[in-house]
Amino acid sequence: MLYFDEDSDARFYMPEAGTMTADVLDAMLANLAQTRIGCLIVGVNAQKSNFRSRFVESYLDRFDAAGGLLQSAMRGSRDVWRYRRCANLAALEAQGVDSNAYLLAGARKLGRQAWIDVRMNDMHDGHDENSAIHSELWRRHPELRIPGNIPCGNGYDYSHACIRKMYADYVEEADGKYRPDNVLLDWMRWPAYFPKGTGRENAPLVTEFLRDVCSRLGRPAACRVPIAPETALDLGMDVKAWVREGLISHLFVGNFGVAPDFDVPVERWREIVGDLPVIVSLYNAWSAGLDRSSSHGEFTVEEARGLAAAAYFRGADGIQLFNCFRYLRGDTPAELVGKGVDPEKQRENQRIGRRLFNELHDPETLYALPRRVHPGWDDTLVHIGDLDRSFRIPGYLADWRKTHSDPEGTLPRTSPALWKLWTAKVPAAGAVLVTDAQGPVKVNGHEVSGSSPYRIPREWLSDGVTTVETAGPVSKLYIDL
């Protein structure tokens, strides 16, 4: 089954500020109707709420629809995209349209499941105290944040009972307001809830919080957590305890959003959650390493197929499309598209989206299509603050590497390495290995000859995982099937 995660804010960015109507939402729903997406998950918050809440500050609080870009609510920001978000939220409110309710109702009319998503500690712009996307509570009460003030790792500290209560109140409020089929608690936005290194000892607080939430909801909730069970526990997420107490309905597993998710240990999660659905997240951006030396930004269709095929092969029940929102609004009418948005690019996005949304639901379909797989690595093994600064601050990564090692599975590598690539069901034609590795290269113990790309015969391969050994420096490595 395919789960589409509709970001809480992105829907407001396309129309010119203050011009949004329900037509934009109708265009999204019209596209949804032409896909195999079985569940629409509608986001309701980042650090702020996208509806007027009694418990969490809304983007509409203190925003003046007639005040323009330079009003105090924007805190000096001249970012037209962020202004559009607030102005279009206000425009819909003036028309009596709640986009969350509208999309949920539209999904149900199409026979899809309709969920909401609550981000548990979103920290976009963690390096900018003055950013307009931060709430006044966060800005005025640094004592409620995770100590150390590390950008992007400086979200709310869940050891404070008032923070846990605020989010529990908000989840209950959103559930009561929208009556969704289910609630997804996104613990990967962002994966920092306690001071670094104290997640395990504080995990009972998160379990207590989840117990409270489920009691209020009258049912278990879905949760999104890191790739590996031990990584989740290190961050305070004791999934074993959650399952033991019957607190979760679905387990979503994925990275924060930097690395590819090609190596998700679904079978290990299955041992923990039993028959509960396990869904693997497909994030629409990735890097092969911390310095992004082997990245190209967005997934290709072939890479999306490769990731999904690997996940299904290992026992996943579905795929979550995360931050893939651009693909559900590719044919938005030109008159609804604001300046800075390329209509032809939108049409291309729609074409890509229709391929993804009509292929990734079925493993047998995927096994028969061209796909690409890369090595996988767990980006939550790097503290979110270090991850943020390694991309944002020149020279930071070099200093970080003086005391840390890059996670297993990352590129580039200079020493001999054994790579695992989840190729799932291998076609009769075999596969092609593409790499710039220097020195001998072996595939499942067979040394290849010639030069890249290497044609790998089917008899060298077995369904499941393919190992590649490299002896010298390598910065690029993937398999096409």
C-alpha positions in Angstrom: 0.0 0.0 0.0 1.1 3.5 -0.8 0.9 6.3 1.9 1.3 9.8 0.7 2.5 12.3 3.3 1.1 15.8 2.4 3.4 18.3 4.0 1.6 20.8 6.4 2.9 23.9 4.5 3.8 23.1 0.9 0.3 23.3 -0.5 0.3 27.0 0.3 3.4 27.9 -1.6 2.3 27.7 -5.2 -0.4 30.4 -5.7 0.5 34.1 -5.4 0.3 35.4 -1.8 -3.3 35.8 -0.7 -4.9 34.3 -3.9 -5.3 30.7 -2.9 -8.7 29.0 -3.4 -10.0 25.5 -3.0 -9.3 25.0 -6.7 -5.6 24.3 -5.8 -6.8 21.6 -3.4 -9.2 20.2 -6.0 -6.3 19.9 -8.5 -4.3 17.8 -5.9 -7.3 15.6 -5.3 -7.9 15.2 -9.1 -4.3 13.9 -9.4 -4.8 11.7 -6.3 -7.7 10.0 -8.1 -5.4 8.9 -10.9 -3.0 7.1 -8.6 -2.7 3.9 -6.6 -2.1 5.8 -3.4 -4.2 4.1 -0.7 -3.8 6.6 2.2 -3.5 10.4 2.2 -1.7 11.6 5.4 -2.4 15.3 5.9 0.2 17.3 7.9 -1.2 19.8 10.4 2.0 21.4 11.9 5.7 22.1 11.8 6.8 24.0 14.9 3.6 26.1 14.4 0.1 24.8 13.6 -1.5 25.3 10.3 -4.9 25.7 12.0 -5.9 27.9 14.9 -5.1 25.9 18.0 -5.7 26.3 21.7 -2.4 24.7 22.5 0.2 25.4 19.7 0.8 28.7 18.1 -0.6 29.0 14.5 0.9 30.7 11.5 -2.2 32.8 11.6 -1.6 34.1 15.1 -0.5 37.8 14.9 -0.5 37.6 11.1 -2.3 40.5 9.4 -3.6 39.6 6.0 -3.4 43.2 4.9 0.0 43.9 6.6 2.3 42.9 3.7 5.7 41.3 3.7 7.3 43.7 6.2 4.8 43.2 9.0 6.2 42.3 12.5 4.8 38.7 12.2 7.5 38.0 9.5 10.2 39.2 11.9 12.1 41.0 9.2 12.1 38.1 6.7 11.7 39.0 3.1 11.3 35.4 2.1 8.2 35.5 -0.3 7.6 31.8 0.1 7.1 32.0 3.9 4.9 35.0 3.4 2.8 33.1 0.9 2.3 30.3 3.4 0.7 32.7 5.9 -1.1 34.9 3.3 -2.7 31.9 1.6 -3.7 30.3 4.9 -5.4 33.6 5.7 -7.0 33.7 2.3 -8.5 30.2 2.7 -9.7 31.1 6.2 -11.5 34.1 4.9 -13.3 31.9 2.4 -14.3 29.4 5.2 -11.9 26.7 3.8 -9.8 24.5 6.2 -7.4 22.8 3.8 -6.8 19.9 6.2 -10.5 19.1 6.5 -11.0 19.7 2.7 -8.2 17.2 1.8 -9.3 14.6 4.3 -12.9 14.8 3.0 -11.7 14.7 -0.6 -9.6 11.6 0.0 -12.5 9.8 1.6 -14.7 10.6 -1.4 -12.1 8.9 -3.5 -12.1 5.8 -1.3 -8.8 6.5 0.3 -7.9 6.3 3.9 -7.5 9.8 5.4 -5.0 10.4 8.2 -3.4 13.3 9.9 0.3 13.7 10.7 1.7 15.5 13.8 5.4 16.4 13.8 6.6 15.9 17.3 9.5 18.4 17.5 10.0 20.2 14.2 13.2 22.4 14.1 13.5 24.0 10.7 15.7 27.1 11.0 17.2 25.9 14.3 20.3 28.1 13.6 18.1 31.3 13.4 16.6 32.4 16.7 14.8 35.2 14.9 13.1 33.0 12.2 9.4 33.7 11.7 8.7 30.0 11.7 9.6 29.7 15.4 6.8 30.0 18.0 6.9 32.6 20.7 7.0 29.9 23.3 10.2 28.4 21.8 11.8 31.9 21.3 11.0 33.3 24.8 11.6 30.1 26.8 15.0 28.7 26.0 14.9 26.8 29.3 12.3 24.5 27.6 14.7 23.6 24.8 17.2 20.8 24.8 20.3 22.2 26.6 23.3 23.3 24.6 21.5 25.3 22.0 22.9 23.2 19.1 21.1 24.3 15.9 18.4 21.8 14.8 19.1 19.8 18.0 17.6 22.6 20.0 14.0 21.6 19.9 11.8 21.2 22.9 13.2 19.0 25.7 10.6 16.3 26.3 11.9 15.8 29.9 9.7 18.8 30.7 6.1 17.7 31.6 4.7 20.9 30.2 6.1 20.1 26.7 4.7 16.5 26.8 1.3 17.9 27.9 1.3 20.6 25.2 1.8 18.0 22.4 -0.6 15.5 23.9 -3.2 18.3 24.1 -2.5 19.2 20.5 -2.8 15.7 19.2 -6.1 15.3 21.0 -7.3 18.6 19.7 -6.4 17.8 16.1 -7.9 14.3 16.3 -11.1 15.7 17.7 -11.3 18.5 15.1 -10.7 16.4 12.0 -11.7 12.8 13.0 -9.1 11.1 10.8 -8.9 7.4 10.2 -5.6 7.4 12.1 -3.0 9.7 13.6 0.7 9.5 12.6 3.1 10.8 15.2 6.3 11.7 13.3 9.2 11.2 15.7 11.6 11.9 12.8 10.7 15.6 12.6 13.1 16.1 14.2 14.9 13.2 15.8 16.1 15.0 19.0 14.0 15.0 22.2 16.6 14.9 25.0 20.2 15.9 25.5 22.6 13.9 23.3 23.3 10.5 24.8 20.4 10.5 27.3 17.7 9.0 25.0 17.7 5.5 26.5 17.4 6.7 30.1 14.6 9.1 29.1 12.7 6.6 26.9 10.1 5.8 29.6 9.0 9.5 29.4 8.2 9.1 25.7 6.4 5.8 26.4 4.4 7.6 29.2 3.6 10.3 26.7 2.4 7.8 24.1 0.3 6.0 26.7 -1.4 9.3 27.5 -2.0 10.2 23.9 -3.5 6.8 23.1 -5.7 7.0 26.1 -7.1 10.3 24.9 -7.5 9.0 21.4 -9.1 5.8 22.5 -7.0 3.8 20.1 -3.3 3.2 19.2 -1.4 5.7 17.0 0.9 5.2 14.1 4.6 6.2 14.7 7.5 7.1 12.4 10.9 6.2 13.8 14.6 5.7 12.7 15.8 2.9 10.5 17.2 0.6 13.2 15.7 -0.5 16.6 18.8 0.5 18.5 19.0 3.9 16.9 15.4 4.5 17.8 16.0 3.6 21.4 19.1 5.8 21.5 16.9 8.7 20.7 14.2 7.8 23.3 11.9 5.6 21.2 11.4 2.3 22.9 9.3 0.6 20.2 9.4 -2.8 22.1 7.6 -1.2 25.1 5.1 0.5 22.7 4.2 -2.8 21.1 4.1 -4.6 24.5 1.5 -2.0 25.7 -0.5 -2.0 22.4 0.3 1.7 21.8 1.0 1.6 18.1 -1.1 0.6 15.1 1.5 1.0 12.3 5.3 1.4 12.3 6.8 3.8 9.8 10.6 3.4 9.4 13.0 5.8 7.7 15.9 8.2 7.8 15.7 11.9 8.8 16.1 12.8 5.1 19.7 13.1 4.1 20.6 9.5 3.3 19.0 6.9 1.0 16.9 4.3 2.8 18.0 1.3 0.6 19.0 -0.8 3.6 16.1 -0.8 6.1 16.2 -3.9 8.3 12.5 -4.7 8.0 13.0 -8.3 9.1 14.4 -7.0 12.5 11.5 -4.8 13.0 9.1 -7.6 12.2 10.6 -9.6 15.1 9.6 -6.7 17.4 6.2 -5.6 16.0 4.9 -9.0 14.9 1.9 -8.6 12.5 1.7 -4.8 12.8 2.1 -3.1 9.4 5.7 -1.9 8.7 5.9 0.9 6.2 9.2 2.2 4.8 9.6 5.9 4.1 10.9 7.1 0.7 12.3 10.6 1.2 12.6 12.7 -2.0 16.2 13.7 -1.5 19.4 11.9 -0.6 23.2 12.0 -0.3 25.6 9.1 -0.6 27.8 10.6 2.1 28.1 13.4 4.7 29.8 15.7 2.2 27.3 15.0 -0.5 30.1 14.3 -2.9 28.1 11.5 -4.6 24.6 13.0 -4.4 22.3 14.5 -6.9 19.5 15.8 -4.7 16.2 14.2 -5.7 15.4 10.5 -6.3 15.1 9.3 -9.8 12.2 7.0 -10.7 14.6 4.1 -11.0 16.0 4.7 -7.5 12.5 4.9 -6.0 11.7 1.6 -7.6 14.9 0.1 -6.2 14.3 1.3 -2.7 10.6 0.1 -2.7 11.5 -3.3 -4.2 14.1 -3.9 -1.5 11.7 -2.9 1.2 9.0 -5.2 0.0 11.4 -8.1 -0.5 12.4 -7.8 3.1 8.8 -7.9 4.3 7.5 -4.3 4.3 3.7 -3.8 4.0 3.9 -0.5 2.3 5.8 2.6 1.2 5.4 6.1 2.5 6.1 8.9 0.1 7.7 11.7 2.1 8.4 15.2 0.8 7.2 14.1 -2.6 4.4 16.7 -2.5 5.5 18.4 -5.8 4.5 15.3 -7.7 0.9 15.5 -6.6 0.4 19.0 -8.0 2.2 18.8 -11.3 -0.8 19.9 -13.5 -2.0 22.8 -11.4 -3.6 25.2 -13.9 -1.3 28.0 -15.0 -3.6 30.7 -13.6 -3.2 29.1 -10.1 0.6 29.1 -10.2 2.5 32.0 -8.7 5.7 33.7 -9.9 8.8 31.6 -9.5 7.0 28.4 -10.4 7.7 26.9 -13.8 4.5 25.4 -15.3 6.5 23.0 -17.6 8.5 21.8 -14.5 5.2 21.2 -12.8 3.9 19.2 -15.7 7.1 17.1 -15.7 6.7 16.5 -11.9 3.2 15.3 -12.6 4.4 12.8 -15.2 7.0 11.5 -12.7 4.4 11.4 -10.0 2.0 9.3 -12.0 4.7 6.8 -12.7 5.7 6.6 -9.0 2.2 6.6 -7.7 1.1 3.8 -10.0 4.1 1.5 -9.7 5.4 1.5 -6.0 2.3 -0.2 -4.6 3.1 -3.6 -5.9 6.4 -5.6 -5.5 5.9 -7.8 -8.5 5.4 -4.8 -10.7 8.6 -3.3 -9.4 10.7 -6.5 -9.9 9.9 -6.3 -13.6 10.8 -2.7 -14.1 14.3 -1.0 -14.4 15.5 0.0 -11.0 18.7 1.2 -9.3 20.1 0.5 -5.8 22.8 2.2 -3.8 24.5 1.3 -0.5 22.3 2.4 2.4 23.3 4.3 5.6 21.6 5.5 8.7 21.7 9.3 8.9 20.4 9.3 12.5 23.8 7.8 13.6 25.0 11.4 13.2 23.6 13.9 15.7 21.1 16.1 14.0 23.1 19.2 15.0 26.3 17.9 13.5 24.4 16.8 10.3 22.9 20.3 9.9 26.2 22.1 10.5 28.2 19.7 8.2 26.0 20.9 5.3 25.7 24.6 6.4 29.1 25.6 7.7 32.2 25.3 5.4 35.0 23.3 7.1 32.8 21.9 9.9 32.8 18.4 8.5 36.6 18.2 8.4 36.8 19.2 12.0 34.0 16.7 13.0 35.9 13.9 11.3 38.9 14.5 13.6 36.9 12.8 16.4 34.2 10.9 14.5 34.0 8.3 11.8 31.5 8.5 8.9 28.7 5.9 9.3 29.0 2.6 7.6 27.7 2.6 4.0 28.7 6.2 3.2 30.7 7.3 0.2 33.5 8.1 -0.5 35.8 5.5 1.0 39.6 5.2 0.7 40.1 1.9 2.3 38.9 -1.6 1.4 35.2 -2.0 2.0 32.4 -4.6 1.7 29.1 -3.1 0.4 25.7 -4.6 0.8 23.2 -3.6 -1.9 19.6 -5.0 -1.6 18.9 -6.0 -5.2 15.8 -8.0 -4.2 14.6 -10.2 -7.1 17.3 -10.2 -9.8 16.1 -10.3 -13.5 17.2 -13.1 -15.8 19.3 -10.5 -17.7 21.5 -10.0 -14.6 22.6 -6.5 -13.6 25.0 -3.7 -14.3 27.5 -2.4 -11.7 28.6 1.2 -12.0 31.5 2.4 -9.9 34.7 4.5 -10.0 36.5 2.2 -7.6 40.2 1.9 -8.0 41.7 -1.5 -7.8 40.0 -5.0 -7.9 36.3 -5.2 -7.6 34.3 -8.3 -6.6 30.6 -9.0 -6.9 29.4 -11.9 -4.6 33.0 -13.1 -4.6 33.5 -13.0 -8.4 36.2 -10.5 -9.6 35.0 -8.4 -12.4 37.1 -7.5 -15.4 37.3 -4.7 -17.9 36.0 -1.2 -16.9 32.8 0.2 -15.4 30.0 -0.2 -16.2 30.4 -3.9 -15.4 27.9 -6.5 -16.8 27.1 -9.0 -14.0 25.6 -12.3 -15.2 22.6 -13.7 -13.5 24.5 -16.8 -12.3 26.7 -14.6 -10.1 23.7 -13.2 -8.3 21.1 -14.5 -5.9 17.8 -12.9 -4.9 18.1 -10.6 -1.9 21.4 -8.9 -1.2 24.4 -8.4 -3.5 27.8 -7.8 -2.0 30.4 -5.7 -3.7 34.0 -5.6 -2.5 36.2 -2.7 -3.3 40.0 -2.6 -2.6 40.8 1.1 -3.2 39.3 4.5 -3.2 35.7 4.7 -4.3 33.2 7.6 -4.5 30.5 6.2 -6.8 28.8 2.8 -6.5 25.4 1.5 -7.6 23.7 -1.4 -9.4 21.2 -1.1 -12.2 18.8 -4.0 -12.7 
